[in-house]
Amino acid sequence: MNTSAFQIRVPGSTANLGPGFDSIGLALNRFLVLNARQADEWQFHYLAQPEFQPRLSDNLIYLTAKRVAESRRGILPPYSVDVRSDIPIARGLGSSGAAIIAGIELADFLLDLRLSIEEKAWIACKIEGHPDNVTASLFGGLVVSTQSETGVHSARLSVPEFDFVALIPSYELKTSDARNVLPSSLAFRDAIEGSSIANVLICALLTGNGELAGKMMERDRFHQPYRAPLIPNLEKISCLAREAGAYGTFLSGAGPALMSLTPKTKSAAVRASLSSAFPEDKCTILSPVREGVQVRVSSLS
């Protein structure tokens, strides 16, 4: 597609929501934004993260776009891309998932591939390895997915009317490190219990029952019990948030960010309590967003 300038906007996400391990994702109001214009060679400029300037050979957005192009026997025309992102890296808020979705959209738009949203979801899942963050960034809203060796199936649900108070530590936790502490298998009874908890969580969110949803978030059997030792003060944070009015607290994705499901009338109080107790960490109120990735032809000057 011969377009001199365009913009790609991708929401970040939180994943798992407790028991929805590798399945449930929710798009949030933190965004990865690419402003692209024609150039003589490929360049990426990370304007909001000056310390993060990966080489082209290590750039996940470009590598994803190149992979999609090559799979369709296409060649990407060179563009200069200004990147702005308020999604923190390696904190459990879907930074890599958003980058993958941006790369897919980049190739789809530049080569006019006209990929369906289902095709985009499957490409993203094959790259990321699991569907929760990428499908939330792609579709927007609350998305429940299952992935097999041959495909991915997703259901997009209504957006829950709650706030999510995020406590984002200053330290990073790589997904690979967080996965290394997980067991290779679960006992049959534990798996049944974990699955039933996830089922109740979704029903509670869809019916607006925040109190029940919060309880289910904290009863996860799949990943949080194993990752808890990697997150200092997790129990203290959960208790403080609950005392200030939160329904429940869960590990966002692989962490280390923690999310507290909170009624909108209590989110400011929860944020104030956590900020006071952990002044060195960033605490912010996030909201779900209905829209997924968007591409707009722009008149950048």
Backbone as CSV, one residue per row, in Angstrom:
resi,resn,N_x,N_y,N_z,CA_x,CA_y,CA_z,C_x,C_y,C_z
1,MET,0.853,-1.190,0.000,0.000,0.000,0.000,0.885,1.235,0.000
2,ASN,0.692,2.082,-0.945,1.541,3.260,-1.105,0.999,4.409,-0.264
3,THR,1.342,4.414,1.003,0.909,5.453,1.922,2.140,6.068,2.568
4,SER,2.256,7.386,2.516,3.479,8.024,2.993,3.575,8.052,4.508
5,ALA,2.425,8.120,5.206,2.458,8.190,6.665,1.198,7.574,7.243
6,PHE,1.377,6.857,8.343,0.225,6.247,9.011,0.586,5.979,10.469
7,GLN,-0.443,5.658,11.244,-0.258,5.404,12.669,-0.900,4.072,13.050
8,ILE,-0.195,3.328,13.909,-0.728,2.100,14.495,-0.777,2.297,16.009
9,ARG,-1.924,2.014,16.591,-2.119,2.208,18.036,-2.599,0.892,18.644
10,VAL,-1.845,0.392,19.625,-2.132,-0.915,20.223,-2.264,-0.771,21.736
11,PRO,-3.362,-1.265,22.329,-3.459,-1.203,23.787,-2.602,-2.268,24.460
12,GLY,-2.125,-1.945,25.641,-1.489,-2.948,26.470,-2.551,-3.827,27.104
13,SER,-2.154,-4.707,27.997,-3.122,-5.643,28.548,-2.638,-6.217,29.871
14,THR,-3.587,-6.750,30.600,-3.277,-7.603,31.740,-3.781,-8.993,31.397
15,ALA,-3.097,-10.002,31.903,-3.448,-11.373,31.531,-3.643,-12.241,32.760
16,ASN,-4.316,-13.342,32.550,-4.613,-14.374,33.549,-5.753,-13.971,34.483
17,LEU,-5.694,-12.752,35.034,-6.676,-12.297,36.009,-6.844,-13.309,37.137
18,GLY,-5.731,-13.925,37.489,-5.739,-14.965,38.506,-5.776,-16.333,37.854
19,PRO,-6.939,-17.004,37.850,-7.005,-18.389,37.386,-7.092,-18.568,35.870
20,GLY,-7.165,-17.493,35.111,-7.289,-17.619,33.658,-5.946,-17.761,32.977
21,PHE,-5.110,-18.662,33.468,-3.724,-18.765,33.020,-3.632,-19.072,31.524
22,ASP,-2.881,-18.247,30.813,-2.661,-18.397,29.370,-3.963,-18.409,28.578
23,SER,-5.018,-17.807,29.132,-6.313,-17.858,28.459,-7.063,-16.528,28.482
24,ILE,-7.079,-15.851,29.630,-7.870,-14.630,29.769,-6.980,-13.398,29.637
25,GLY,-7.391,-12.455,28.797,-6.680,-11.184,28.646,-7.647,-10.026,28.649
26,LEU,-7.196,-8.881,29.112,-8.028,-7.688,29.171,-7.220,-6.492,28.690
27,ALA,-7.710,-5.817,27.649,-7.027,-4.632,27.129,-7.185,-3.463,28.099
28,LEU,-6.090,-2.720,28.305,-6.080,-1.604,29.246,-5.635,-0.317,28.558
29,ASN,-5.907,0.797,29.221,-5.625,2.114,28.631,-4.161,2.541,28.789
30,ARG,-3.275,1.686,28.364,-1.866,2.004,28.143,-1.563,1.578,26.721
31,PHE,-0.824,2.408,25.971,-0.758,2.202,24.530,0.657,2.228,23.964
32,LEU,0.835,1.409,22.942,2.010,1.440,22.070,1.563,2.122,20.787
33,VAL,2.234,3.215,20.414,1.834,3.986,19.239,3.007,4.106,18.280
34,LEU,2.772,3.707,17.033,3.773,3.825,15.973,3.330,4.886,14.986
35,ASN,4.174,5.888,14.756,3.963,6.858,13.688,5.015,6.589,12.621
36,ALA,4.558,6.138,11.465,5.474,5.675,10.418,5.385,6.554,9.182
37,ARG,6.529,6.806,8.582,6.577,7.552,7.329,7.630,6.926,6.424
38,GLN,7.437,7.072,5.126,8.351,6.495,4.158,9.771,7.024,4.366
39,ALA,10.742,6.147,4.129,12.153,6.510,4.325,13.014,5.683,3.373
40,ASP,14.302,5.959,3.414,15.235,5.217,2.560,15.646,3.891,3.176
41,GLU,15.511,3.784,4.505,15.848,2.543,5.194,15.007,2.429,6.462
42,TRP,14.928,1.208,6.971,14.144,0.988,8.178,14.841,1.584,9.394
43,GLN,14.081,2.360,10.165,14.582,2.941,11.410,13.450,2.957,12.431
44,PHE,13.793,2.715,13.692,12.843,2.838,14.790,13.433,3.777,15.841
45,HIS,12.632,4.739,16.268,13.068,5.706,17.280,12.091,5.624,18.460
46,TYR,12.583,5.161,19.602,11.739,5.020,20.788,11.793,6.324,21.578
47,LEU,10.790,7.167,21.372,10.828,8.532,21.896,10.533,8.598,23.391
48,ALA,9.658,7.725,23.887,9.289,7.779,25.303,10.182,6.903,26.168
49,GLN,11.013,6.079,25.528,11.908,5.182,26.253,13.313,5.303,25.679
50,PRO,13.997,6.439,25.940,15.301,6.682,25.310,16.350,5.636,25.641
51,GLU,16.182,4.950,26.788,17.156,3.926,27.158,16.915,2.613,26.404
52,PHE,15.767,2.527,25.759,15.401,1.303,25.034,15.469,1.582,23.539
53,GLN,16.571,1.217,22.918,16.768,1.434,21.488,17.335,0.156,20.862
54,PRO,16.511,-0.880,20.713,17.024,-2.153,20.194,17.480,-2.029,18.748
55,ARG,18.486,-2.812,18.410,18.915,-2.873,17.018,17.804,-3.464,16.169
56,LEU,17.851,-3.175,14.878,16.816,-3.681,13.986,16.742,-5.202,14.052
57,SER,17.880,-5.851,14.199,17.918,-7.314,14.254,17.320,-7.871,15.535
58,ASP,17.104,-7.007,16.533,16.506,-7.431,17.795,15.138,-6.806,18.042
59,ASN,14.654,-6.036,17.084,13.414,-5.286,17.274,12.207,-6.188,17.023
60,LEU,11.426,-6.445,18.068,10.319,-7.392,17.962,9.250,-6.920,16.977
61,ILE,9.007,-5.629,16.915,8.011,-5.115,15.970,8.452,-5.404,14.538
62,TYR,9.697,-5.042,14.234,10.214,-5.245,12.873,10.331,-6.730,12.537
63,LEU,10.854,-7.523,13.471,11.026,-8.955,13.209,9.680,-9.631,12.949
64,THR,8.643,-9.201,13.684,7.310,-9.756,13.450,6.795,-9.364,12.070
65,ALA,6.941,-8.087,11.725,6.484,-7.627,10.407,7.225,-8.354,9.287
66,LYS,8.522,-8.537,9.468,9.338,-9.221,8.457,8.904,-10.678,8.314
67,ARG,8.615,-11.309,9.435,8.175,-12.707,9.409,6.857,-12.852,8.655
68,VAL,5.924,-11.946,8.928,4.636,-11.992,8.230,4.822,-11.735,6.739
69,ALA,5.649,-10.757,6.410,5.897,-10.442,4.997,6.497,-11.633,4.263
70,GLU,7.488,-12.248,4.862,8.152,-13.379,4.210,7.216,-14.575,4.055
71,SER,6.301,-14.740,5.020,5.356,-15.852,4.923,4.379,-15.649,3.773
72,ARG,4.246,-14.394,3.324,3.371,-14.081,2.185,4.189,-13.710,0.948
73,ARG,5.490,-14.012,1.014,6.411,-13.743,-0.096,6.415,-12.262,-0.494
74,GLY,6.384,-11.422,0.514,6.420,-9.987,0.278,7.691,-9.373,0.831
75,ILE,7.973,-8.168,0.401,9.134,-7.413,0.875,8.635,-6.103,1.465
76,LEU,9.029,-5.832,2.694,8.574,-4.619,3.358,9.276,-3.387,2.776
77,PRO,8.540,-2.378,2.325,9.178,-1.132,1.920,9.697,-0.404,3.143
78,PRO,10.812,0.313,3.050,11.409,0.930,4.245,10.598,2.104,4.784
79,TYR,10.519,2.166,6.102,9.825,3.260,6.787,10.647,3.681,8.002
80,SER,10.492,4.922,8.365,11.034,5.427,9.625,9.878,5.478,10.613
81,VAL,10.078,4.876,11.776,8.977,4.712,12.734,9.331,5.369,14.061
82,ASP,8.520,6.318,14.474,8.623,6.893,15.810,7.720,6.090,16.732
83,VAL,8.282,5.590,17.815,7.550,4.723,18.731,7.380,5.428,20.065
84,ARG,6.150,5.512,20.501,5.857,6.017,21.846,5.074,4.945,22.588
85,SER,5.472,4.670,23.810,4.781,3.649,24.585,4.771,4.015,26.058
86,ASP,3.600,3.859,26.675,3.538,3.985,28.129,3.244,2.624,28.771
87,ILE,3.553,1.560,28.018,3.464,0.200,28.547,4.846,-0.173,29.076
88,PRO,5.005,-0.346,30.368,6.338,-0.671,30.894,6.806,-2.040,30.408
89,ILE,8.114,-2.158,30.171,8.694,-3.389,29.643,8.970,-4.377,30.779
90,ALA,8.646,-5.643,30.519,8.926,-6.744,31.455,8.309,-6.514,32.828
91,ARG,7.070,-6.021,32.830,6.354,-5.804,34.088,5.029,-6.561,34.140
92,GLY,4.682,-7.292,33.088,3.437,-8.035,33.099,2.256,-7.276,32.554
93,LEU,2.494,-6.268,31.718,1.412,-5.467,31.146,1.362,-5.564,29.619
94,GLY,1.871,-6.670,29.092,1.672,-6.975,27.685,2.515,-6.200,26.707
95,SER,3.718,-5.787,27.101,4.550,-5.003,26.173,4.950,-5.825,24.951
96,SER,5.326,-7.082,25.141,5.717,-7.907,23.989,4.507,-8.270,23.136
97,GLY,3.375,-8.536,23.774,2.167,-8.825,23.014,1.751,-7.659,22.144
98,ALA,1.831,-6.438,22.691,1.489,-5.249,21.910,2.453,-5.064,20.748
99,ALA,3.738,-5.342,20.977,4.737,-5.207,19.910,4.464,-6.199,18.788
100,ILE,4.075,-7.415,19.136,3.770,-8.426,18.122,2.557,-8.005,17.296
101,ILE,1.522,-7.537,17.949,0.335,-7.084,17.216,0.679,-5.899,16.319
102,ALA,1.518,-4.986,16.812,1.937,-3.844,15.985,2.690,-4.321,14.748
103,GLY,3.561,-5.319,14.910,4.313,-5.841,13.777,3.422,-6.498,12.748
104,ILE,2.435,-7.253,13.196,1.495,-7.890,12.272,0.719,-6.839,11.494
105,GLU,0.237,-5.822,12.188,-0.507,-4.751,11.517,0.386,-3.976,10.550
106,LEU,1.641,-3.809,10.918,2.580,-3.102,10.057,2.714,-3.818,8.714
107,ALA,2.934,-5.131,8.760,3.063,-5.901,7.523,1.744,-5.951,6.766
108,ASP,0.658,-6.137,7.476,-0.651,-6.238,6.835,-0.998,-4.953,6.092
109,PHE,-0.702,-3.826,6.724,-1.031,-2.529,6.115,-0.111,-2.212,4.944
110,LEU,1.195,-2.387,5.131,2.143,-2.007,4.087,2.013,-2.872,2.840
111,LEU,1.700,-4.151,3.019,1.623,-5.067,1.882,0.185,-5.333,1.443
112,ASP,-0.771,-4.649,2.099,-2.185,-4.809,1.755,-2.578,-6.292,1.734
113,LEU,-2.206,-6.999,2.816,-2.454,-8.434,2.870,-3.918,-8.777,3.153
114,ARG,-4.602,-7.843,3.801,-6.017,-8.022,4.135,-6.244,-9.296,4.958
115,LEU,-5.384,-9.483,5.935,-5.528,-10.626,6.832,-6.801,-10.470,7.664
116,SER,-7.496,-11.562,7.892,-8.649,-11.527,8.779,-8.160,-11.417,10.216
117,ILE,-9.055,-11.011,11.099,-8.651,-10.879,12.501,-8.316,-12.253,13.087
118,GLU,-8.960,-13.307,12.585,-8.638,-14.655,13.037,-7.232,-15.067,12.580
119,GLU,-6.874,-14.694,11.357,-5.519,-14.989,10.877,-4.480,-14.236,11.694
120,LYS,-4.766,-12.990,12.004,-3.840,-12.205,12.817,-3.672,-12.822,14.208
121,ALA,-4.763,-13.282,14.785,-4.697,-13.890,16.115,-3.816,-15.134,16.099
122,TRP,-3.943,-15.963,15.086,-3.170,-17.193,15.019,-1.690,-16.901,14.778
123,ILE,-1.395,-15.934,13.923,-0.001,-15.536,13.712,0.602,-15.047,15.030
124,ALA,-0.137,-14.206,15.740,0.356,-13.651,17.006,0.592,-14.746,18.033
125,CYS,-0.324,-15.701,18.115,-0.190,-16.774,19.095,1.000,-17.680,18.793
126,LYS,1.256,-17.925,17.518,2.401,-18.755,17.166,3.713,-18.070,17.542
127,ILE,3.735,-16.755,17.487,4.950,-16.020,17.848,5.082,-15.906,19.365
128,GLU,4.006,-15.544,20.038,4.033,-15.321,21.486,4.027,-16.633,22.272
129,GLY,3.345,-17.641,21.736,3.297,-18.925,22.416,2.059,-19.150,23.247
130,HIS,1.312,-18.090,23.537,0.065,-18.195,24.292,-0.817,-17.004,23.907
131,PRO,-2.147,-17.140,24.052,-3.033,-16.154,23.421,-3.473,-14.974,24.267
132,ASP,-3.255,-14.986,25.588,-3.956,-14.031,26.442,-3.661,-12.564,26.130
133,ASN,-2.395,-12.158,26.166,-2.071,-10.752,25.910,-2.319,-10.344,24.468
134,VAL,-1.891,-11.171,23.519,-1.988,-10.768,22.107,-3.433,-10.642,21.651
135,THR,-4.305,-11.546,22.096,-5.697,-11.436,21.652,-6.387,-10.233,22.292
136,ALA,-6.025,-9.890,23.521,-6.596,-8.693,24.152,-6.171,-7.444,23.398
137,SER,-4.881,-7.351,23.026,-4.400,-6.192,22.275,-4.992,-6.138,20.876
138,LEU,-5.267,-7.296,20.300,-5.830,-7.355,18.951,-7.319,-7.004,18.941
139,PHE,-8.100,-7.678,19.770,-9.550,-7.500,19.777,-9.998,-6.305,20.613
140,GLY,-9.291,-6.041,21.710,-9.764,-5.087,22.700,-10.737,-5.748,23.650
141,GLY,-10.968,-5.127,24.798,-11.919,-5.644,25.764,-11.422,-6.869,26.501
142,LEU,-12.357,-7.648,27.011,-12.074,-8.871,27.745,-12.159,-10.042,26.772
143,VAL,-11.088,-10.803,26.668,-11.017,-11.876,25.675,-10.608,-13.179,26.372
144,VAL,-11.350,-14.229,26.077,-11.026,-15.561,26.586,-10.670,-16.440,25.395
145,SER,-9.512,-17.075,25.444,-9.004,-17.830,24.290,-8.499,-19.200,24.694
146,THR,-8.503,-20.094,23.734,-7.845,-21.383,23.889,-7.004,-21.632,22.649
147,GLN,-5.792,-22.116,22.847,-4.846,-22.338,21.755,-4.433,-23.801,21.725
148,SER,-4.406,-24.365,20.527,-3.924,-25.720,20.327,-2.760,-25.680,19.344
149,GLU,-2.332,-26.824,18.893,-1.239,-26.865,17.928,-1.689,-26.434,16.534
150,THR,-2.977,-26.378,16.316,-3.477,-26.079,14.967,-4.233,-24.768,14.854
151,GLY,-4.533,-24.111,15.966,-5.276,-22.866,15.858,-5.594,-22.265,17.215
152,VAL,-6.290,-21.131,17.165,-6.714,-20.440,18.377,-8.174,-20.043,18.213
153,HIS,-8.918,-20.163,19.295,-10.328,-19.773,19.305,-10.521,-18.773,20.435
154,SER,-11.159,-17.651,20.117,-11.314,-16.579,21.092,-12.769,-16.123,21.181
155,ALA,-13.172,-15.747,22.390,-14.483,-15.149,22.626,-14.265,-13.776,23.231
156,ARG,-14.794,-12.762,22.570,-14.679,-11.394,23.079,-15.911,-11.074,23.911
157,LEU,-15.704,-10.670,25.160,-16.798,-10.462,26.099,-16.953,-8.983,26.421
158,SER,-18.038,-8.647,27.087,-18.265,-7.252,27.466,-17.208,-6.800,28.474
159,VAL,-16.899,-5.535,28.450,-15.846,-4.983,29.308,-16.370,-4.817,30.736
160,PRO,-15.675,-5.350,31.721,-16.129,-5.194,33.112,-16.044,-3.736,33.564
161,GLU,-17.046,-3.307,34.314,-17.128,-1.909,34.748,-16.425,-1.712,36.082
162,PHE,-15.135,-2.011,36.100,-14.323,-1.830,37.300,-13.043,-1.111,36.929
163,ASP,-12.365,-0.565,37.925,-11.005,-0.072,37.747,-10.025,-1.152,38.157
164,PHE,-8.791,-1.001,37.671,-7.713,-1.911,38.045,-6.558,-1.051,38.549
165,VAL,-6.288,-1.134,39.837,-5.191,-0.367,40.420,-3.919,-1.193,40.293
166,ALA,-2.956,-0.662,39.550,-1.721,-1.399,39.260,-0.584,-0.889,40.127
167,LEU,0.075,-1.789,40.804,1.313,-1.481,41.511,2.442,-2.069,40.678
168,ILE,3.258,-1.192,40.106,4.292,-1.605,39.160,5.657,-1.424,39.821
169,PRO,6.304,-2.521,40.196,7.608,-2.410,40.872,8.679,-1.855,39.937
170,SER,9.758,-1.386,40.538,10.860,-0.829,39.761,11.699,-1.913,39.108
171,TYR,11.583,-3.154,39.605,12.404,-4.234,39.050,11.649,-4.976,37.947
172,GLU,12.378,-5.642,37.067,11.797,-6.429,35.984,11.661,-7.891,36.405
173,LEU,10.765,-8.584,35.744,10.660,-10.037,35.888,10.360,-10.594,34.506
174,LYS,11.324,-11.276,33.921,11.136,-11.821,32.588,10.160,-12.988,32.626
175,THR,9.338,-13.075,31.577,8.359,-14.147,31.500,9.030,-15.517,31.578
176,SER,10.191,-15.648,30.939,10.891,-16.936,30.948,11.272,-17.346,32.363
177,ASP,11.709,-16.387,33.176,12.064,-16.702,34.560,10.823,-17.084,35.368
178,ALA,9.718,-16.371,35.118,8.486,-16.666,35.846,7.918,-18.025,35.452
179,ARG,8.155,-18.441,34.214,7.652,-19.756,33.774,8.503,-20.898,34.324
180,ASN,9.739,-20.605,34.620,10.630,-21.667,35.110,10.223,-22.213,36.471
181,VAL,9.443,-21.452,37.232,9.043,-21.909,38.563,7.731,-22.698,38.537
182,LEU,7.106,-22.804,37.366,5.825,-23.502,37.277,6.023,-25.006,37.215
183,PRO,5.081,-25.768,37.735,5.202,-27.235,37.688,4.947,-27.749,36.277
184,SER,5.441,-28.921,35.995,5.220,-29.527,34.678,3.850,-30.171,34.574
185,SER,3.214,-30.443,35.718,1.882,-31.038,35.698,1.168,-30.727,37.009
186,LEU,-0.160,-30.882,37.006,-0.979,-30.709,38.197,-1.761,-31.987,38.444
187,ALA,-2.050,-32.259,39.703,-2.919,-33.385,40.035,-4.303,-33.137,39.447
188,PHE,-4.991,-34.205,39.076,-6.286,-34.101,38.415,-7.267,-33.270,39.228
189,ARG,-7.362,-33.515,40.519,-8.295,-32.773,41.373,-7.937,-31.295,41.416
190,ASP,-6.635,-30.967,41.453,-6.211,-29.565,41.464,-6.570,-28.878,40.147
191,ALA,-6.419,-29.604,39.040,-6.756,-29.033,37.740,-8.254,-28.754,37.632
192,ILE,-9.074,-29.657,38.156,-10.521,-29.447,38.137,-10.888,-28.222,38.966
193,GLU,-10.287,-28.119,40.151,-10.574,-26.964,41.006,-10.139,-25.663,40.332
194,GLY,-8.939,-25.668,39.738,-8.455,-24.471,39.055,-9.354,-24.067,37.906
195,SER,-9.827,-25.031,37.147,-10.717,-24.749,36.023,-12.047,-24.188,36.507
196,SER,-12.603,-24.759,37.571,-13.892,-24.274,38.080,-13.770,-22.852,38.622
197,ILE,-12.644,-22.536,39.247,-12.426,-21.181,39.754,-12.403,-20.179,38.598
198,ALA,-11.738,-20.544,37.508,-11.696,-19.668,36.336,-13.082,-19.481,35.745
199,ASN,-13.888,-20.550,35.719,-15.246,-20.441,35.191,-16.082,-19.465,36.009
200,VAL,-15.962,-19.578,37.326,-16.727,-18.685,38.201,-16.240,-17.243,38.056
201,LEU,-14.928,-17.059,37.893,-14.384,-15.713,37.696,-15.040,-15.025,36.503
202,ILE,-15.087,-15.712,35.367,-15.667,-15.108,34.168,-17.137,-14.767,34.395
203,CYS,-17.886,-15.676,34.983,-19.300,-15.417,35.241,-19.481,-14.232,36.189
204,ALA,-18.618,-14.139,37.185,-18.705,-13.023,38.131,-18.432,-11.695,37.441
205,LEU,-17.429,-11.666,36.567,-17.132,-10.429,35.831,-18.284,-10.035,34.918
206,LEU,-18.871,-11.020,34.243,-19.957,-10.730,33.302,-21.224,-10.262,34.010
207,THR,-21.409,-10.675,35.249,-22.593,-10.259,35.998,-22.320,-9.086,36.927
208,GLY,-21.095,-8.543,36.869,-20.762,-7.376,37.673,-20.578,-7.658,39.148
209,ASN,-20.319,-8.910,39.490,-20.132,-9.295,40.890,-18.651,-9.181,41.245
210,GLY,-18.232,-7.984,41.592,-16.825,-7.731,41.864,-16.306,-8.484,43.074
211,GLU,-17.130,-8.611,44.097,-16.692,-9.300,45.318,-16.359,-10.759,45.024
212,LEU,-17.224,-11.429,44.264,-16.975,-12.826,43.914,-15.786,-12.947,42.975
213,ALA,-15.689,-12.036,42.006,-14.557,-12.064,41.067,-13.239,-11.913,41.813
214,GLY,-13.193,-10.997,42.777,-11.974,-10.790,43.544,-11.559,-12.025,44.315
215,LYS,-12.530,-12.723,44.896,-12.226,-13.954,45.621,-11.643,-15.009,44.693
216,MET,-12.222,-15.132,43.504,-11.725,-16.125,42.551,-10.322,-15.773,42.062
217,MET,-10.041,-14.494,41.871,-8.712,-14.064,41.437,-7.641,-14.500,42.423
218,GLU,-7.967,-14.489,43.697,-6.984,-14.819,44.735,-6.954,-16.307,45.067
219,ARG,-7.800,-17.110,44.398,-7.816,-18.557,44.647,-7.208,-19.350,43.488
220,ASP,-6.487,-18.676,42.621,-5.853,-19.359,41.484,-5.033,-20.564,41.929
221,ARG,-5.071,-21.628,41.104,-4.280,-22.826,41.376,-3.201,-23.071,40.321
222,PHE,-3.214,-22.280,39.262,-2.358,-22.592,38.123,-0.973,-21.948,38.171
223,HIS,-0.888,-20.697,38.621,0.429,-20.047,38.537,0.784,-19.170,39.730
224,GLN,-0.169,-18.482,40.315,0.174,-17.530,41.371,0.820,-18.175,42.601
225,PRO,0.376,-19.342,43.042,1.047,-19.948,44.208,2.529,-20.237,43.968
226,TYR,2.887,-20.519,42.730,4.274,-20.864,42.407,5.130,-19.617,42.172
227,ARG,4.496,-18.557,41.702,5.238,-17.329,41.409,5.294,-16.374,42.595
228,ALA,4.478,-16.610,43.588,4.421,-15.704,44.739,5.787,-15.450,45.382
229,PRO,6.662,-16.473,45.514,7.980,-16.195,46.112,8.833,-15.216,45.311
230,LEU,8.497,-15.016,44.028,9.257,-14.078,43.198,8.807,-12.636,43.401
231,ILE,7.690,-12.451,44.095,7.089,-11.121,44.252,7.119,-10.724,45.722
232,PRO,8.076,-9.884,46.130,8.128,-9.453,47.529,6.846,-8.711,47.930
233,ASN,6.377,-8.963,49.138,5.246,-8.237,49.732,3.907,-8.499,49.046
234,LEU,3.787,-9.586,48.302,2.525,-9.846,47.605,1.355,-9.920,48.586
235,GLU,1.519,-10.650,49.681,0.432,-10.797,50.638,0.108,-9.472,51.321
236,LYS,1.148,-8.708,51.631,0.923,-7.403,52.259,0.172,-6.476,51.311
237,ILE,0.556,-6.479,50.060,-0.108,-5.632,49.058,-1.576,-6.023,48.917
238,SER,-1.836,-7.319,48.873,-3.213,-7.791,48.761,-4.054,-7.339,49.946
239,CYS,-3.491,-7.442,51.139,-4.217,-7.052,52.354,-4.489,-5.556,52.393
240,LEU,-3.477,-4.756,52.062,-3.653,-3.303,52.055,-4.710,-2.875,51.038
241,ALA,-4.673,-3.470,49.866,-5.643,-3.124,48.832,-7.054,-3.480,49.285
242,ARG,-7.209,-4.655,49.893,-8.532,-5.086,50.341,-9.052,-4.164,51.447
243,GLU,-8.173,-3.785,52.365,-8.582,-2.878,53.454,-9.026,-1.523,52.919
244,ALA,-8.456,-1.112,51.782,-8.814,0.190,51.199,-10.023,0.110,50.279
245,GLY,-10.534,-1.106,50.054,-11.754,-1.219,49.259,-11.677,-2.077,48.022
246,ALA,-10.529,-2.674,47.734,-10.405,-3.527,46.547,-11.105,-4.860,46.775
247,TYR,-11.565,-5.450,45.699,-12.207,-6.765,45.779,-11.190,-7.905,45.862
248,GLY,-10.055,-7.732,45.192,-9.045,-8.777,45.171,-7.850,-8.335,44.354
249,THR,-6.723,-9.012,44.542,-5.471,-8.646,43.883,-4.883,-9.867,43.206
250,PHE,-4.349,-9.656,42.001,-3.760,-10.769,41.260,-2.475,-10.321,40.571
251,LEU,-1.685,-11.298,40.212,-0.433,-11.060,39.502,-0.752,-10.798,38.035
252,SER,-0.341,-9.661,37.516,-0.642,-9.310,36.126,0.296,-10.059,35.190
253,GLY,-0.260,-10.953,34.384,0.572,-11.760,33.508,1.563,-12.565,34.323
254,ALA,2.820,-12.485,33.913,3.880,-13.170,34.655,4.444,-12.297,35.767
255,GLY,3.917,-11.063,35.912,4.402,-10.151,36.926,5.595,-9.344,36.414
256,PRO,6.161,-8.521,37.302,5.894,-8.416,38.729,4.767,-7.454,39.106
257,ALA,4.130,-6.802,38.106,3.045,-5.880,38.435,1.892,-6.640,39.085
258,LEU,1.264,-5.988,40.036,0.090,-6.538,40.702,-1.113,-5.669,40.381
259,MET,-2.242,-6.300,40.155,-3.480,-5.602,39.831,-4.505,-5.839,40.921
260,SER,-5.177,-4.794,41.323,-6.265,-4.912,42.289,-7.574,-4.527,41.618
261,LEU,-8.508,-5.486,41.560,-9.836,-5.223,41.023,-10.582,-4.350,42.024
262,THR,-11.066,-3.212,41.553,-11.551,-2.193,42.475,-12.805,-1.517,41.940
263,PRO,-13.807,-1.287,42.772,-14.930,-0.460,42.323,-14.435,0.945,42.031
264,LYS,-15.039,1.597,41.051,-14.558,2.914,40.630,-14.582,3.930,41.772
265,THR,-15.491,3.759,42.717,-15.581,4.699,43.845,-14.466,4.505,44.867
266,LYS,-13.730,3.389,44.776,-12.696,3.086,45.771,-11.277,3.117,45.194
267,SER,-11.150,3.275,43.886,-9.826,3.133,43.267,-8.836,4.194,43.743
268,ALA,-9.297,5.417,43.965,-8.391,6.463,44.441,-7.858,6.126,45.835
269,ALA,-8.722,5.580,46.681,-8.300,5.219,48.038,-7.311,4.052,48.009
270,VAL,-7.549,3.088,47.129,-6.623,1.953,47.013,-5.272,2.438,46.510
271,ARG,-5.297,3.292,45.520,-4.036,3.829,45.000,-3.285,4.597,46.086
272,ALA,-3.978,5.422,46.844,-3.321,6.215,47.894,-2.690,5.309,48.945
273,SER,-3.386,4.246,49.322,-2.867,3.329,50.335,-1.606,2.620,49.847
274,LEU,-1.641,2.122,48.622,-0.487,1.391,48.091,0.691,2.340,47.817
275,SER,0.396,3.535,47.343,1.463,4.512,47.082,2.173,4.907,48.368
276,SER,1.405,5.033,49.438,1.988,5.401,50.734,2.870,4.279,51.273
277,ALA,2.432,3.037,51.094,3.177,1.905,51.629,4.400,1.556,50.789
278,PHE,4.326,1.839,49.476,5.414,1.482,48.563,5.769,2.681,47.677
279,PRO,6.365,3.711,48.277,6.621,4.958,47.553,7.626,4.820,46.415
280,GLU,8.456,3.785,46.426,9.454,3.628,45.364,8.869,2.963,44.112
281,ASP,7.698,2.386,44.246,7.049,1.749,43.108,6.018,2.694,42.497
282,LYS,5.635,2.406,41.270,4.636,3.232,40.596,3.261,2.620,40.797
283,CYS,2.325,3.428,41.231,0.962,2.956,41.428,0.023,3.824,40.597
284,THR,-0.799,3.180,39.792,-1.657,3.931,38.884,-2.993,3.241,38.715
285,ILE,-4.011,3.996,38.355,-5.345,3.455,38.118,-5.516,3.220,36.622
286,LEU,-5.795,1.989,36.242,-5.984,1.629,34.844,-7.438,1.239,34.605
287,SER,-7.873,1.440,33.372,-9.244,1.106,33.005,-9.258,0.231,31.765
288,PRO,-10.204,-0.695,31.664,-10.334,-1.504,30.450,-10.709,-0.638,29.253
289,VAL,-10.281,-1.050,28.082,-10.651,-0.354,26.844,-11.312,-1.346,25.897
290,ARG,-12.316,-0.867,25.175,-13.085,-1.733,24.282,-12.413,-1.956,22.942
291,GLU,-11.625,-0.974,22.494,-11.026,-1.044,21.166,-9.670,-1.738,21.211
292,GLY,-9.431,-2.589,20.232,-8.136,-3.205,20.074,-7.246,-2.363,19.172
293,VAL,-6.357,-3.010,18.431,-5.433,-2.301,17.567,-6.178,-1.488,16.517
294,GLN,-5.641,-0.311,16.215,-6.229,0.560,15.193,-5.133,1.095,14.292
295,VAL,-5.444,1.196,13.005,-4.528,1.748,12.021,-5.194,2.962,11.385
296,ARG,-4.477,4.069,11.333,-5.034,5.288,10.764,-4.034,5.916,9.812
297,VAL,-4.500,6.253,8.630,-3.675,7.036,7.713,-3.612,8.441,8.276
298,SER,-2.407,8.994,8.376,-2.235,10.271,9.042,-1.527,11.268,8.135
299,SER,-1.689,12.525,8.514,-0.986,13.598,7.822,0.043,14.169,8.760
300,LEU,1.046,13.370,9.082,2.079,13.796,10.024,2.934,14.872,9.387
301,SER,3.297,15.839,10.181,4.137,16.919,9.652,5.421,17.001,10.471
